Amino acid sequence: MKKYLISFVILFSLAIPFLAQTETNTSQTESKTKIDSDTKTDSAAEGISPCFKSDKCTLFPDGNYADCCVAHDKDYFKGGTGKERAASDKRLYRCVKKKKGWQNKLLAPMMWLGVRVFGTAHLPTPFRWGFGKSKKFQKCMKKLEEMKNAKPAETKEI
């Protein structure tokens, strides 16, 4: 148990300098996909599937930072490159950290570490990077398309 605690402290201390760096816009794509977590927008307007569902803060209590988690879930639903994932995780960190409450300053790095370690697309978790591309959501999209293309029942004229 002591080894795990020491490992966590070392990983945590290594993550702090990375998180403290200022974010730079490395590409136009990153600036286009940036989500402002303080404003709530319609998911259809953002290009998010109607099949998208968020559980807010997976494996964390839903605090006053739940809107940050929903924005992060939208990024993870869509997926993308490794740089986009890193930028999304950094936005989650910054959003949680700027919320009121001293506990958020402590939770933000733990959440960041959790999503970096367990959010990879290579793990078979329901919250992995690009989870909107899974078979479950593909079936949902197929049903929506079928419903959209179905002809309405013909009405009888009297």
mmCIF file of the C-alpha atoms, coordinates in Angstrom:
data_MODEL
# 
_entry.id   MODEL 
# 
loop_
_atom_site.group_PDB 
_atom_site.id 
_atom_site.type_symbol 
_atom_site.label_atom_id 
_atom_site.label_alt_id 
_atom_site.label_comp_id 
_atom_site.label_asym_id 
_atom_site.label_entity_id 
_atom_site.label_seq_id 
_atom_site.pdbx_PDB_ins_code 
_atom_site.Cartn_x 
_atom_site.Cartn_y 
_atom_site.Cartn_z 
_atom_site.occupancy 
_atom_site.B_iso_or_equiv 
_atom_site.pdbx_formal_charge 
_atom_site.auth_seq_id 
_atom_site.auth_comp_id 
_atom_site.auth_asym_id 
_atom_site.auth_atom_id 
_atom_site.pdbx_PDB_model_num 
ATOM 1   C CA . MET A 1 1   ? 0.000   0.000  0.000   1.00 0.00 ? 1   MET A CA 1 
ATOM 2   C CA . LYS A 1 2   ? 2.851   2.312  0.828   1.00 0.00 ? 2   LYS A CA 1 
ATOM 3   C CA . LYS A 1 3   ? 4.346   1.796  -2.660  1.00 0.00 ? 3   LYS A CA 1 
ATOM 4   C CA . TYR A 1 4   ? 1.077   2.851  -4.302  1.00 0.00 ? 4   TYR A CA 1 
ATOM 5   C CA . LEU A 1 5   ? 0.838   5.985  -2.197  1.00 0.00 ? 5   LEU A CA 1 
ATOM 6   C CA . ILE A 1 6   ? 4.427   6.943  -3.022  1.00 0.00 ? 6   ILE A CA 1 
ATOM 7   C CA . SER A 1 7   ? 3.790   6.281  -6.729  1.00 0.00 ? 7   SER A CA 1 
ATOM 8   C CA . PHE A 1 8   ? 0.679   8.457  -6.663  1.00 0.00 ? 8   PHE A CA 1 
ATOM 9   C CA . VAL A 1 9   ? 2.523   11.311 -4.946  1.00 0.00 ? 9   VAL A CA 1 
ATOM 10  C CA . ILE A 1 10  ? 5.345   11.118 -7.501  1.00 0.00 ? 10  ILE A CA 1 
ATOM 11  C CA . LEU A 1 11  ? 2.925   11.100 -10.452 1.00 0.00 ? 11  LEU A CA 1 
ATOM 12  C CA . PHE A 1 12  ? 0.958   13.933 -8.896  1.00 0.00 ? 12  PHE A CA 1 
ATOM 13  C CA . SER A 1 13  ? 4.065   16.041 -8.359  1.00 0.00 ? 13  SER A CA 1 
ATOM 14  C CA . LEU A 1 14  ? 5.190   15.419 -11.947 1.00 0.00 ? 14  LEU A CA 1 
ATOM 15  C CA . ALA A 1 15  ? 1.808   16.508 -13.286 1.00 0.00 ? 15  ALA A CA 1 
ATOM 16  C CA . ILE A 1 16  ? 1.704   19.882 -11.500 1.00 0.00 ? 16  ILE A CA 1 
ATOM 17  C CA . PRO A 1 17  ? 4.314   21.678 -13.680 1.00 0.00 ? 17  PRO A CA 1 
ATOM 18  C CA . PHE A 1 18  ? 2.621   20.412 -16.847 1.00 0.00 ? 18  PHE A CA 1 
ATOM 19  C CA . LEU A 1 19  ? -0.752  21.679 -15.702 1.00 0.00 ? 19  LEU A CA 1 
ATOM 20  C CA . ALA A 1 20  ? 0.617   25.061 -14.676 1.00 0.00 ? 20  ALA A CA 1 
ATOM 21  C CA . GLN A 1 21  ? 1.837   25.853 -18.188 1.00 0.00 ? 21  GLN A CA 1 
ATOM 22  C CA . THR A 1 22  ? -0.136  28.410 -20.134 1.00 0.00 ? 22  THR A CA 1 
ATOM 23  C CA . GLU A 1 23  ? -2.229  27.013 -22.927 1.00 0.00 ? 23  GLU A CA 1 
ATOM 24  C CA . THR A 1 24  ? -1.135  27.991 -26.392 1.00 0.00 ? 24  THR A CA 1 
ATOM 25  C CA . ASN A 1 25  ? -3.188  27.660 -29.513 1.00 0.00 ? 25  ASN A CA 1 
ATOM 26  C CA . THR A 1 26  ? -1.081  25.263 -31.509 1.00 0.00 ? 26  THR A CA 1 
ATOM 27  C CA . SER A 1 27  ? -3.529  24.926 -34.357 1.00 0.00 ? 27  SER A CA 1 
ATOM 28  C CA . GLN A 1 28  ? -6.747  26.355 -35.706 1.00 0.00 ? 28  GLN A CA 1 
ATOM 29  C CA . THR A 1 29  ? -8.426  22.993 -35.162 1.00 0.00 ? 29  THR A CA 1 
ATOM 30  C CA . GLU A 1 30  ? -7.812  23.175 -31.425 1.00 0.00 ? 30  GLU A CA 1 
ATOM 31  C CA . SER A 1 31  ? -9.235  26.688 -31.209 1.00 0.00 ? 31  SER A CA 1 
ATOM 32  C CA . LYS A 1 32  ? -12.347 25.609 -33.141 1.00 0.00 ? 32  LYS A CA 1 
ATOM 33  C CA . THR A 1 33  ? -13.005 22.661 -30.828 1.00 0.00 ? 33  THR A CA 1 
ATOM 34  C CA . LYS A 1 34  ? -12.451 24.625 -27.624 1.00 0.00 ? 34  LYS A CA 1 
ATOM 35  C CA . ILE A 1 35  ? -15.529 24.486 -25.426 1.00 0.00 ? 35  ILE A CA 1 
ATOM 36  C CA . ASP A 1 36  ? -16.473 27.309 -23.127 1.00 0.00 ? 36  ASP A CA 1 
ATOM 37  C CA . SER A 1 37  ? -17.760 25.380 -20.153 1.00 0.00 ? 37  SER A CA 1 
ATOM 38  C CA . ASP A 1 38  ? -19.399 28.432 -18.597 1.00 0.00 ? 38  ASP A CA 1 
ATOM 39  C CA . THR A 1 39  ? -22.047 28.653 -21.311 1.00 0.00 ? 39  THR A CA 1 
ATOM 40  C CA . LYS A 1 40  ? -24.613 25.976 -21.936 1.00 0.00 ? 40  LYS A CA 1 
ATOM 41  C CA . THR A 1 41  ? -25.457 25.340 -25.561 1.00 0.00 ? 41  THR A CA 1 
ATOM 42  C CA . ASP A 1 42  ? -27.695 22.929 -27.371 1.00 0.00 ? 42  ASP A CA 1 
ATOM 43  C CA . SER A 1 43  ? -25.891 19.693 -28.216 1.00 0.00 ? 43  SER A CA 1 
ATOM 44  C CA . ALA A 1 44  ? -27.321 19.658 -31.739 1.00 0.00 ? 44  ALA A CA 1 
ATOM 45  C CA . ALA A 1 45  ? -25.853 23.109 -32.368 1.00 0.00 ? 45  ALA A CA 1 
ATOM 46  C CA . GLU A 1 46  ? -22.433 21.779 -31.302 1.00 0.00 ? 46  GLU A CA 1 
ATOM 47  C CA . GLY A 1 47  ? -22.646 18.856 -33.695 1.00 0.00 ? 47  GLY A CA 1 
ATOM 48  C CA . ILE A 1 48  ? -23.129 16.339 -30.878 1.00 0.00 ? 48  ILE A CA 1 
ATOM 49  C CA . SER A 1 49  ? -25.276 13.317 -31.588 1.00 0.00 ? 49  SER A CA 1 
ATOM 50  C CA . PRO A 1 50  ? -28.720 13.117 -29.972 1.00 0.00 ? 50  PRO A CA 1 
ATOM 51  C CA . CYS A 1 51  ? -27.470 9.751  -28.685 1.00 0.00 ? 51  CYS A CA 1 
ATOM 52  C CA . PHE A 1 52  ? -24.986 11.573 -26.444 1.00 0.00 ? 52  PHE A CA 1 
ATOM 53  C CA . LYS A 1 53  ? -25.617 11.146 -22.735 1.00 0.00 ? 53  LYS A CA 1 
ATOM 54  C CA . SER A 1 54  ? -23.391 12.394 -19.966 1.00 0.00 ? 54  SER A CA 1 
ATOM 55  C CA . ASP A 1 55  ? -23.155 10.960 -16.473 1.00 0.00 ? 55  ASP A CA 1 
ATOM 56  C CA . LYS A 1 56  ? -21.475 14.225 -15.515 1.00 0.00 ? 56  LYS A CA 1 
ATOM 57  C CA . CYS A 1 57  ? -18.365 13.457 -13.451 1.00 0.00 ? 57  CYS A CA 1 
ATOM 58  C CA . THR A 1 58  ? -17.636 9.755  -13.920 1.00 0.00 ? 58  THR A CA 1 
ATOM 59  C CA . LEU A 1 59  ? -16.299 8.172  -10.722 1.00 0.00 ? 59  LEU A CA 1 
ATOM 60  C CA . PHE A 1 60  ? -16.240 11.581 -8.968  1.00 0.00 ? 60  PHE A CA 1 
ATOM 61  C CA . PRO A 1 61  ? -18.975 13.276 -6.967  1.00 0.00 ? 61  PRO A CA 1 
ATOM 62  C CA . ASP A 1 62  ? -20.938 15.842 -8.987  1.00 0.00 ? 62  ASP A CA 1 
ATOM 63  C CA . GLY A 1 63  ? -20.006 19.149 -7.383  1.00 0.00 ? 63  GLY A CA 1 
ATOM 64  C CA . ASN A 1 64  ? -20.304 22.719 -8.589  1.00 0.00 ? 64  ASN A CA 1 
ATOM 65  C CA . TYR A 1 65  ? -18.030 21.690 -11.460 1.00 0.00 ? 65  TYR A CA 1 
ATOM 66  C CA . ALA A 1 66  ? -20.500 19.280 -13.146 1.00 0.00 ? 66  ALA A CA 1 
ATOM 67  C CA . ASP A 1 67  ? -20.762 21.576 -16.189 1.00 0.00 ? 67  ASP A CA 1 
ATOM 68  C CA . CYS A 1 68  ? -17.001 21.143 -16.703 1.00 0.00 ? 68  CYS A CA 1 
ATOM 69  C CA . CYS A 1 69  ? -17.487 17.369 -16.761 1.00 0.00 ? 69  CYS A CA 1 
ATOM 70  C CA . VAL A 1 70  ? -20.334 17.565 -19.295 1.00 0.00 ? 70  VAL A CA 1 
ATOM 71  C CA . ALA A 1 71  ? -18.189 19.672 -21.644 1.00 0.00 ? 71  ALA A CA 1 
ATOM 72  C CA . HIS A 1 72  ? -15.348 17.158 -21.174 1.00 0.00 ? 72  HIS A CA 1 
ATOM 73  C CA . ASP A 1 73  ? -17.740 14.263 -21.900 1.00 0.00 ? 73  ASP A CA 1 
ATOM 74  C CA . LYS A 1 74  ? -18.754 15.960 -25.163 1.00 0.00 ? 74  LYS A CA 1 
ATOM 75  C CA . ASP A 1 75  ? -15.102 16.088 -26.216 1.00 0.00 ? 75  ASP A CA 1 
ATOM 76  C CA . TYR A 1 76  ? -14.619 12.438 -25.269 1.00 0.00 ? 76  TYR A CA 1 
ATOM 77  C CA . PHE A 1 77  ? -17.791 11.452 -27.135 1.00 0.00 ? 77  PHE A CA 1 
ATOM 78  C CA . LYS A 1 78  ? -16.472 12.978 -30.358 1.00 0.00 ? 78  LYS A CA 1 
ATOM 79  C CA . GLY A 1 79  ? -12.904 11.731 -29.941 1.00 0.00 ? 79  GLY A CA 1 
ATOM 80  C CA . GLY A 1 80  ? -10.078 12.942 -32.150 1.00 0.00 ? 80  GLY A CA 1 
ATOM 81  C CA . THR A 1 81  ? -6.298  13.149 -31.984 1.00 0.00 ? 81  THR A CA 1 
ATOM 82  C CA . GLY A 1 82  ? -4.079  12.689 -28.969 1.00 0.00 ? 82  GLY A CA 1 
ATOM 83  C CA . LYS A 1 83  ? -3.386  16.423 -28.879 1.00 0.00 ? 83  LYS A CA 1 
ATOM 84  C CA . GLU A 1 84  ? -7.122  17.146 -28.811 1.00 0.00 ? 84  GLU A CA 1 
ATOM 85  C CA . ARG A 1 85  ? -7.526  14.707 -25.912 1.00 0.00 ? 85  ARG A CA 1 
ATOM 86  C CA . ALA A 1 86  ? -4.704  16.370 -23.979 1.00 0.00 ? 86  ALA A CA 1 
ATOM 87  C CA . ALA A 1 87  ? -6.245  19.793 -24.621 1.00 0.00 ? 87  ALA A CA 1 
ATOM 88  C CA . SER A 1 88  ? -9.666  18.551 -23.473 1.00 0.00 ? 88  SER A CA 1 
ATOM 89  C CA . ASP A 1 89  ? -8.188  17.110 -20.287 1.00 0.00 ? 89  ASP A CA 1 
ATOM 90  C CA . LYS A 1 90  ? -6.350  20.370 -19.615 1.00 0.00 ? 90  LYS A CA 1 
ATOM 91  C CA . ARG A 1 91  ? -9.606  22.344 -20.112 1.00 0.00 ? 91  ARG A CA 1 
ATOM 92  C CA . LEU A 1 92  ? -11.298 20.065 -17.567 1.00 0.00 ? 92  LEU A CA 1 
ATOM 93  C CA . TYR A 1 93  ? -8.474  20.699 -15.101 1.00 0.00 ? 93  TYR A CA 1 
ATOM 94  C CA . ARG A 1 94  ? -8.642  24.477 -15.544 1.00 0.00 ? 94  ARG A CA 1 
ATOM 95  C CA . CYS A 1 95  ? -12.427 24.613 -15.411 1.00 0.00 ? 95  CYS A CA 1 
ATOM 96  C CA . VAL A 1 96  ? -12.635 22.605 -12.171 1.00 0.00 ? 96  VAL A CA 1 
ATOM 97  C CA . LYS A 1 97  ? -9.767  24.560 -10.608 1.00 0.00 ? 97  LYS A CA 1 
ATOM 98  C CA . LYS A 1 98  ? -11.388 27.952 -11.256 1.00 0.00 ? 98  LYS A CA 1 
ATOM 99  C CA . LYS A 1 99  ? -14.684 26.971 -9.588  1.00 0.00 ? 99  LYS A CA 1 
ATOM 100 C CA . LYS A 1 100 ? -15.335 28.277 -6.081  1.00 0.00 ? 100 LYS A CA 1 
ATOM 101 C CA . GLY A 1 101 ? -14.137 26.189 -3.182  1.00 0.00 ? 101 GLY A CA 1 
ATOM 102 C CA . TRP A 1 102 ? -10.737 25.117 -1.932  1.00 0.00 ? 102 TRP A CA 1 
ATOM 103 C CA . GLN A 1 103 ? -11.619 21.453 -2.504  1.00 0.00 ? 103 GLN A CA 1 
ATOM 104 C CA . ASN A 1 104 ? -11.779 22.076 -6.249  1.00 0.00 ? 104 ASN A CA 1 
ATOM 105 C CA . LYS A 1 105 ? -8.125  23.116 -6.219  1.00 0.00 ? 105 LYS A CA 1 
ATOM 106 C CA . LEU A 1 106 ? -7.353  19.659 -4.802  1.00 0.00 ? 106 LEU A CA 1 
ATOM 107 C CA . LEU A 1 107 ? -9.772  17.731 -7.014  1.00 0.00 ? 107 LEU A CA 1 
ATOM 108 C CA . ALA A 1 108 ? -8.649  19.274 -10.301 1.00 0.00 ? 108 ALA A CA 1 
ATOM 109 C CA . PRO A 1 109 ? -5.233  17.545 -10.464 1.00 0.00 ? 109 PRO A CA 1 
ATOM 110 C CA . MET A 1 110 ? -6.721  14.234 -9.308  1.00 0.00 ? 110 MET A CA 1 
ATOM 111 C CA . MET A 1 111 ? -9.395  14.435 -12.004 1.00 0.00 ? 111 MET A CA 1 
ATOM 112 C CA . TRP A 1 112 ? -6.774  15.329 -14.594 1.00 0.00 ? 112 TRP A CA 1 
ATOM 113 C CA . LEU A 1 113 ? -4.630  12.354 -13.592 1.00 0.00 ? 113 LEU A CA 1 
ATOM 114 C CA . GLY A 1 114 ? -7.672  10.059 -13.666 1.00 0.00 ? 114 GLY A CA 1 
ATOM 115 C CA . VAL A 1 115 ? -8.744  11.057 -17.169 1.00 0.00 ? 115 VAL A CA 1 
ATOM 116 C CA . ARG A 1 116 ? -5.190  10.890 -18.485 1.00 0.00 ? 116 ARG A CA 1 
ATOM 117 C CA . VAL A 1 117 ? -4.658  7.381  -17.134 1.00 0.00 ? 117 VAL A CA 1 
ATOM 118 C CA . PHE A 1 118 ? -8.096  5.789  -17.548 1.00 0.00 ? 118 PHE A CA 1 
ATOM 119 C CA . GLY A 1 119 ? -9.561  7.789  -20.452 1.00 0.00 ? 119 GLY A CA 1 
ATOM 120 C CA . THR A 1 120 ? -7.336  6.318  -23.127 1.00 0.00 ? 120 THR A CA 1 
ATOM 121 C CA . ALA A 1 121 ? -9.081  4.885  -26.178 1.00 0.00 ? 121 ALA A CA 1 
ATOM 122 C CA . HIS A 1 122 ? -7.259  1.581  -25.702 1.00 0.00 ? 122 HIS A CA 1 
ATOM 123 C CA . LEU A 1 123 ? -9.135  0.590  -22.542 1.00 0.00 ? 123 LEU A CA 1 
ATOM 124 C CA . PRO A 1 124 ? -12.557 -1.088 -22.874 1.00 0.00 ? 124 PRO A CA 1 
ATOM 125 C CA . THR A 1 125 ? -14.272 1.442  -20.611 1.00 0.00 ? 125 THR A CA 1 
ATOM 126 C CA . PRO A 1 126 ? -17.580 3.155  -21.427 1.00 0.00 ? 126 PRO A CA 1 
ATOM 127 C CA . PHE A 1 127 ? -15.975 6.572  -20.834 1.00 0.00 ? 127 PHE A CA 1 
ATOM 128 C CA . ARG A 1 128 ? -12.886 6.187  -23.038 1.00 0.00 ? 128 ARG A CA 1 
ATOM 129 C CA . TRP A 1 129 ? -11.734 8.708  -25.647 1.00 0.00 ? 129 TRP A CA 1 
ATOM 130 C CA . GLY A 1 130 ? -14.029 8.524  -28.666 1.00 0.00 ? 130 GLY A CA 1 
ATOM 131 C CA . PHE A 1 131 ? -16.756 6.522  -26.914 1.00 0.00 ? 131 PHE A CA 1 
ATOM 132 C CA . GLY A 1 132 ? -19.288 7.934  -29.367 1.00 0.00 ? 132 GLY A CA 1 
ATOM 133 C CA . LYS A 1 133 ? -17.759 5.711  -32.025 1.00 0.00 ? 133 LYS A CA 1 
ATOM 134 C CA . SER A 1 134 ? -18.587 2.521  -30.121 1.00 0.00 ? 134 SER A CA 1 
ATOM 135 C CA . LYS A 1 135 ? -21.079 -0.070 -31.393 1.00 0.00 ? 135 LYS A CA 1 
ATOM 136 C CA . LYS A 1 136 ? -23.661 1.016  -28.821 1.00 0.00 ? 136 LYS A CA 1 
ATOM 137 C CA . PHE A 1 137 ? -23.819 4.550  -30.195 1.00 0.00 ? 137 PHE A CA 1 
ATOM 138 C CA . GLN A 1 138 ? -23.603 3.401  -33.799 1.00 0.00 ? 138 GLN A CA 1 
ATOM 139 C CA . LYS A 1 139 ? -26.762 1.338  -33.202 1.00 0.00 ? 139 LYS A CA 1 
ATOM 140 C CA . CYS A 1 140 ? -28.449 4.384  -31.701 1.00 0.00 ? 140 CYS A CA 1 
ATOM 141 C CA . MET A 1 141 ? -27.517 6.495  -34.727 1.00 0.00 ? 141 MET A CA 1 
ATOM 142 C CA . LYS A 1 142 ? -28.797 3.793  -37.077 1.00 0.00 ? 142 LYS A CA 1 
ATOM 143 C CA . LYS A 1 143 ? -32.167 3.718  -35.268 1.00 0.00 ? 143 LYS A CA 1 
ATOM 144 C CA . LEU A 1 144 ? -32.417 7.501  -35.451 1.00 0.00 ? 144 LEU A CA 1 
ATOM 145 C CA . GLU A 1 145 ? -31.712 7.421  -39.190 1.00 0.00 ? 145 GLU A CA 1 
ATOM 146 C CA . GLU A 1 146 ? -34.340 4.728  -39.712 1.00 0.00 ? 146 GLU A CA 1 
ATOM 147 C CA . MET A 1 147 ? -36.907 6.742  -37.760 1.00 0.00 ? 147 MET A CA 1 
ATOM 148 C CA . LYS A 1 148 ? -35.999 9.870  -39.707 1.00 0.00 ? 148 LYS A CA 1 
ATOM 149 C CA . ASN A 1 149 ? -36.312 8.129  -43.071 1.00 0.00 ? 149 ASN A CA 1 
ATOM 150 C CA . ALA A 1 150 ? -39.509 6.225  -42.203 1.00 0.00 ? 150 ALA A CA 1 
ATOM 151 C CA . LYS A 1 151 ? -42.534 7.494  -44.053 1.00 0.00 ? 151 LYS A CA 1 
ATOM 152 C CA . PRO A 1 152 ? -45.360 8.696  -41.846 1.00 0.00 ? 152 PRO A CA 1 
ATOM 153 C CA . ALA A 1 153 ? -48.526 6.604  -41.950 1.00 0.00 ? 153 ALA A CA 1 
ATOM 154 C CA . GLU A 1 154 ? -50.847 7.698  -44.720 1.00 0.00 ? 154 GLU A CA 1 
ATOM 155 C CA . THR A 1 155 ? -53.883 9.532  -43.446 1.00 0.00 ? 155 THR A CA 1 
ATOM 156 C CA . LYS A 1 156 ? -57.292 8.428  -44.625 1.00 0.00 ? 156 LYS A CA 1 
ATOM 157 C CA . GLU A 1 157 ? -59.546 11.051 -46.133 1.00 0.00 ? 157 GLU A CA 1 
ATOM 158 C CA . ILE A 1 158 ? -63.208 10.797 -45.369 1.00 0.00 ? 158 ILE A CA 1 
# 
